[in-house]
Amino acid sequence: MPLVIELLKGGVAALQDYILAHTLTCLVPAFFIAGAVYALFPKEKILRYLGPDSPKYISYPMSVVAGLCLAVCSCTVLPLFAGIRKSGAGIGPAIAFLYTAPATNILAIIYTASLIGIDFALARIILSISFALIIGMSMAAMFSDKKLENEADDPPAQAFAMNEARKVSNWLWVFFALLVAILLWGASSLITLTVKAIGLAVLLVALVLVVRHTLSRDEVKSWMKETWFFVRSILPLLLIGVFVAGMLRVVIPADFVGKYFGSSTVGATLAAVLFGVFMYFPTLVEVPMARMFLDLGMGKGVLLAYLLADPVISLPSILVVRRFIGTRRLFWYVGLIIVCCTAAGLIYGWVTSL
Amino acid sequence: MNIKILGPGCARCHQLEKTASEVVKELGIDATVEEVKDMSKIIAYNVMMTPGLVIDEQVVSSGKVPSKAEVTQLIINALAREEPKKGA
């Protein structure tokens, strides 16, 4: 009985901490940004560069951008991956996209910055993009682009039968920039509260003006709908994740974590990566889990390795991807991920201990 | 009329399926609405971003959840396309 109460207290304490510190300044703007990107980001502009005639120095960066901006919702990753593959861009850019999309999930990055630290969030983005390119190019070099039997033989040109191509006004980018500015300004710990409030008011007024000037009513409705969709589908799971992490924190002995995972040893880092690769957590839940490990004494390098490895692949998604690239390529893909994440963790751990 | 919703089963796809079924009922037309969750079939339609909406084997929307008004318009357009074929 006392244990149950301790567990509940741990969960509630975590929730309290979390709700106070993170909801307003970080998650609210983050959901709006995710909604805006999903609803309004000009997809055709990116997908156009992933066709059969794109040279490698365009198709690789563009597939990374696609992963950053197009796959905000994880269910669209596989159709996009297959589409990029079929369009002739080849297995390299397609794999780069496949890795980038879950690894640089906008909400997850913002949340990581807020809950764990900007250094981790930056490391996460930069390293994920680098790995995406490295792994993509390695796979392209290692395997000829032999298609599997279950892939239809539709002509590549059709892969870009898009919705009406909209003319993209420069104000749209101003709009996105303002959203990000609001997030950064609101979440910054470097400004006093009054300055922050005034600045936010100014930014919000600017945002309203830009929105009235640039977006149609339908677009605003679309944006709000998508934002609410993200809140509805992610927030409950997130709160549960925080609660469970709070409970686990009570149960997992800190000295166990500190002793085996406190410093960046190869074994600890590799174990963290394998845990991340094979365990499935819903989107964003890996962040409160990581925070909990950090509080229990896990080393920074080991933690980064876990954060890099967790979102990218899990047992369910491994099985689905296998149908597209075959067991042999899958084996190498997962292997490359494990190697890269472990290396990153070791390097980060070494760098931060200098 | 055959309406297919392409998607691996996420909440957006269910919403589109609900919307489409409602519109079909309101318009009172003879149409089947089905969800296609098989990834290889979805890709065969060259839909890169789910959810996708297919009416009579033509992809009319992809990458977003069209509003009820938009779905209604798409179905009406499809009906208009059918009419000449059924002519005398």
Interface residues (C-beta under 8 A of the other chain):
Chain A: A39 K43 L47 L70 C73 C75 T76 L78 P79 L80 A82 G83 I84 K86 N150 E151 A152 D154 Q158 A159 A161 M162 N163 D218 K221 S222 K225 F229 S233 V320 R323
Chain B: L6 G7 P8 G9 C10 A11 R12 C13 M39 S40 I42 I43 A44 N46 V47 M48 M49 T50 G52 V59 S61 S62 G63 K64 V65 S67
